[in-house]
């Protein structure tokens, strides 16, 4: 029997209520689909702790630690120290998700910017990649991040939502573009163009579970096993063998997160 190509889901939220008491089953379904590894993501200090604990308890799971823009606040030295302590745990492989979200605008923009900058500084200090969540805030992002580009480890644009022009600017800064299940949606022409034109050695795949389930599961709870459909759609967009897309995106994830 032919072996299923290996994939890595670089962005999931396995501590969310949708997965309560079902993580072992979710991991099994992922393995059955060829998804060998999942990075589960912190969005505040408490979920970062949970992500780190989950990574410690499950062989196939790694974690990140960070403050999402929706959770941004005026971090003091104690908050930064606590986050850095979590980030130092062995299987915590990134700082994130961090960034700017001007679409929801749940926190004042100056606080979002300052919170992101402090966490970028932490990524530089800890030599871990940052995982960026950027929505409707590209100009501020491009004003802030280039100042850190030379010292920041190669980092990730989570759930990339920009057009090809934005993608070029991210690629020029050495960033990786993480493609979500949205690429499978019929009207996702802009993202499909990015998936087609970007260098394959700079692409990652993710689910953002439990959100953004790809076709044919759109509208249902997303889970890591479904990243298979995202990788297949990228291969279709690029007119390249699925096996090549799987191999290269997996290789990229291992390099970025030192997995």
N, C-alpha and C positions, 0 to 999 in steps of 0.2 A: 504494500500500500504506500502511495506517495506521501511523503511527510509534508504537513502543512507549514508554509513559510512562517518564520518567527516574526512577531510584531511586538511593539512596546506602546502601551497607552501612556503618553507622557503627562496626562492631566485628567484626574478624576477626583471626586469628593466622596470617598468611600465611608466617611464618618457621618454623612448626611442621613436623615431619618429614613429615606427611601431604602437604605441598605441595612437597617437595623436587624440584627440577628441573622443576616443572610450573606455576610462577607465570604465565608467558606464556599458557599454555593456559587457566588459571583466569581470567585477566583477559579473554581472548577470549570465553569462555562467559558471563562476567558482562555484557560489552558486548552480546552477542547477546540477553541477557535484559532489556536496558534498564538494567542497573546501571552507571552511568557512572563511579562513584568508590567506592573502598574505603578505610576507615581501618584500618590494621593496627596492632596494639596491643602495647606493651611490658609485660612482667610482671616484669622485673628489669633490672638495668643492662645486661647482655649482650644480652637480647632487645630492649631499647630502642635499643641501638646498631644492631642488625640491622634493626629497623623503620625507623629513620631512613635507613639506607643504601638500603633497598628503596624508600622514598619518593623518595629522590634519583634512583634509577635508572629509575623507572616513572612516566610522566606521570599515570596514573589513580590512583595510590596516595598517600595521606597517612599520617602516623604519629602515635603518642603515645609518651610516655616516662614510665614509672612503676614502682613496686614493688608488686606484688600482695600481698594479705595473707598468702598462703601463703609468700611470699618475705620477709616482714617481718624486719627485724633492727634493731639499735641503730645507726642511721645516724650517722656522724660528719660533720664539716664537709667532709671530702674526698669522701665519698660524695654528699653533697648538691650539692657543686660539680660533680662529674662528671655527675650527673643533670641539673643545670641547663644545663650545656654542651650536652648532647644536646638538651634541650628548646628551646634557642635556635636550632637548625637550622631553615631556612626552612619546610620542609614538615612539621615536627612541630607539631601543632595542638592538643595537649591534654596534661595531666598525668594519667597513668593507665595501667593501671587500678590504683586504690588503694582501700583500704577495710578492711572487717572481715568475717571469715568464721568464725563460731562454730559452723558446722555441721561443717566438717572439723577446725577447731581445730588446725591444723598448727603454729602458732606461739603462744607465750604471749599472752594477750589484752592485757596492758599494753603489750607490744611492738607488737602490731598497732595499738593506739590511738595510740601515740606516732609510729609510722611514718606513719600516715595524717595525723595533725595536721601533721607537718613537710612533707608533700607538699601539703597544702591551703595551707599558708603559701607554698609555692613557686608554686602556681597563682595565688595572689593577687599575689605579687611579679612573676610573668612575664605576668600578665593573660591567662592561658590557662585554659580550662575544665578542671575535674576530671572524670574518668570514675570513678564509684564502683561497686565490687563490694561489695554488702552482702548477707550471708546469715545469717539467724537472729541478727542483731545490731542490730535496729532501735532499741531503746531507747538503747544506747550511741551509735549514729549520731545520733539526735535530741538527745542531750545535747551532742555535740561540734560538729556542723556549723552549727547556728543562730548560734553565736558568730562565724562567718565569713561568714554569708549576705550581709551588706550589702556586703562587699568582694570576695567571690568572683564571678568572671564566671559567667553562667548555665551550669550544669553538668549532667551526665548521670547518671541512674541506669541503669547498664548491666544488661542482662538482668533487667529489673525482675521481682521475685518476690513483692512484697507484695500485700496485698489492697487493696480500695478505700479503707479507712480510712488505711492507710499511704500510698497514692497521694495522697490529699488533703494529708497533711502534707508530702510532697515537693513537690507543686505549690505549696503555700503558701510554700515557701522559694524559689520560682522555678526549680526543677529540671525538667529534661526527663525523660520516661520512655521508655526505649529498649525496644521490644518484640521479643523473640526468637521463633524458630520454635516455641517451646513453645506459643504461642497457638493453633497448629493442632492440638494434641493433644486428643483427645476429652474428657479429664477436666480440662482446663485452664479450668474455669468461672470461677475467681477472676480469672485474667489476662484472659480474654475480657470480663469485666465491666469491668475497668480500660480495656481497649482501646475498649470501647463508650462509657464515661462520661467519660473524660478529654477535655479540649479538644484538638482535632486540631492546634492550633498549638503543642502541647507534647509531641507524640509523635515518636519516631524509630523506625526499623526497623534491625534488625541480624541477623546470622547467629550470631555467636560461633563462626564456623568455626575448626576442623573439627568442633566439637561441636554437639549439639542440632539436627540436621537436621529440617526441618519435614516434616509429611505433604505429599507422598507419598514422601519420601525418608527417613523416620524409620529410624534404625539404620544409615544409611550415612554416609560422610564428608560433612559439610556444606561448602558453598562459597558464595561471594558471590552467584552466580547464583540461588541458592535463596531469597534474600530476597524475591523476587517473590511466593512463596507466603505469606509472612508478611504482606506488604502486602495481598494479596487477602483473607486471612482477617480482617484488621482492617476492611477495607471491608465485608465480609459482616457482621461483628459490629455495625458502626455503621449498616448499611443505607444506605451512601453509595456513590457511584460510585468504582470503583478509581482512576480517573484523578485524582480529587480527593485521595484519600489519598496517592497517589504524589506529586502536586505539592506538597502541604503538608508531608509528611515530608521531602521533598528540600529544600524551602525552609528548613525548620527546621534540617536538618543543615548547610546552607551558612551559616546565621546563627550557629549555635553554634560551629562550627569555623572560621569565616572562610575558607571554601573558595570 
